[in-house]
Amino acid sequence: MKQSISIIIVIALFSFGLPTRAQFFEFGYPRNERRQEPQETVEPAQYKGGTAGLNRFLEKEFKRVPEKSDVEGNIIIACIIGEKGKVTETQVLRSLGTELDNEALRVVKKLKFKPAKQGKKAVKSRINISFPIRRGKVSFSTLKTIDV
């Protein structure tokens, strides 16, 4: 008898006490007329010589690692550029080995950028820098490198 009463109470609670449909609340704005605040445009961080200047700098500064002369692929480094344009944090996203990664990190830490701007204010930003490695050295050429 006790068991049947408790079952009836549970059924009554579920059938009468709980809403059967989801409820949506409007907080002052009709659904199709919500206000959107205009956002200031963000100008990304740029290397002072542009993309071509960055590529020249990476090719010039990256020292060949003799033990890794047969390695090919891309090293990708994520960088945080501070308000003053200096690289503050780095992380290896794609690796080709510890020696090559350490050399890429050393080169990235030397870089100086024009900081990203939101409106007229300099802000922190994140960029990825790719090091295309061909035969153990950086090469932005699409042609295969040949050692003579």
LUMNU-115897 format. One record per residue (C-alpha): z, x, y; residue in three letters. Coordinates in steps of 0.001 Angstrom, whole numbers, padded with zeros to 6 digits, always signed. Each point is the difference from the previous one (the first is absolute). Layout:
// residues N
ZXYala ...
// end
This chain:
// residues 148
+000000+000000+000000met +000924+002811+002444lys -003236+001788-000791gln -002157-003054+000708ser +001761-000602+003341ile -000590+003578+001133ser -003697-000270-000965ile -000340-003182+002037ile +001650+001663+003009ile -002357+003001-000241val -003037-002305-000246ile +001215-002017+002984ala +000442+003160+002095leu -003518+001228-000767phe -001695-003334+000545ser +001810-001062+003190phe +001591+003000+001716gly -002752+002635+000186leu -003175-000223+002080pro -003155-000317-002057thr -002352+001555+002572arg +000264+003178+002052ala +001092-000577+003565gln -001667+001773+002906phe +001723+000440+003297phe -001744+000363+003331glu +001823+002230+002469phe -001273-001218+003327gly -003743+000505-000492tyr -002429-002273-001788pro -001540+001727-002985arg -003452+000549+001527asn +001194+000953+003495glu +002311+002942-000630arg +000094+002511+002800arg -001258+003486-000618gln +001153+002688+002346glu -002817+002348+000979pro +000666+003402-001515gln -000765+003233+001755glu -002712+002046-001634thr +001041+003128-001854val -002106+003095+000553glu +000356+002257-003091pro +001024+003654+000137ala -002947+002375+000341gln -000459+003705-000453tyr -000863+001628+003328lys -003406+001191-001238gly -000891-003255-001777gly -000911-000249-003657thr -002399+002952+000136ala +002656+002163+001651gly +002557-001022-002615leu -002394+000901-002810asn -000711+003426+001554arg +003750+000646+000399phe +000737-000947-003619leu -002820+002216-001327glu +001129+002936+002159lys +003748-000220-000706glu +000002-000910-003704phe +000380+003228-001981lys -001650+000205-003386arg +002380+000137-002959val -001524+002519-002461pro +001664-001516-003082glu -001617-003374+000764lys -003593+001135+000653ser -001463-002442-002539asp +001800-003141+001285val -001960-002822+001621glu +001219-003303+001429gly +001832-001401+003027asn +003506+000568+001255ile +001220-002856+002178ile +002969+000537+002302ile +001723-002882+001819ala +001394+001042+003405cys +002271-001596+002560ile -001094+000957+003523ile +002858-000138+002509gly -000060-001178+003616glu -000776+003554+001145lys -002943+000455-002371gly +001662+002316-002522lys +000065-000590-003741val +003596-000984-000805thr -000176-001043-003662glu -002451+000658-002827thr -000514-001260-003525gln -002575+000909-002647val -001820-003161-001119leu -002560+001691-002263arg +000744+003362-001551ser -002086+002807-001485leu +002856+002308-000922gly +003083+001435+001668thr -001655+003076+001538glu -002858-001939+001612leu +002336-002797+001127asp +002369+002471+001671asn -002914+001643+001816glu -001252-003410+001211ala +003515-000899+001227leu +000233+003322+001857arg -003297-000685+001791val +000904-003612+000855val +003276+001049+001617lys -001975+002178+002451lys -002053-002950+001310leu +000454-001453+003493lys -001281-003496+000817phe -000349-002317+002962lys +002739-002507-000870pro -000779-003618-000831ala +000455-002390+002911lys +001043-003607+000133gln -001019-001128+003438gly +000929+003037+002102lys +002992+001075-002095lys -000239+002789-002606ala +001206-001140-003440val +000430+001458-003482lys -002897-000492-002376ser -001064+000830-003541arg -003295+001576-001037ile -001448+001405-003204asn -001735+003373-000004ile -002385+000843-002822ser -000694+003549-001189phe -003200+000070-002094pro +000470+003006-002280ile -003108+001627-001512arg +000490+003097-002127arg +003499+000586+001381gly -000756-000290+003732lys -000492-002773+002557val -003618-001073+000404ser -001181-003038+001949phe -003584+000660-001051ser -001504-002348-002561thr -001793+002955-001565leu +001693+001946-002746lys +001444+003333+001103thr -001212+003159-001668ile +001902+003264+000010asp -002290+003004+000345val 
// end
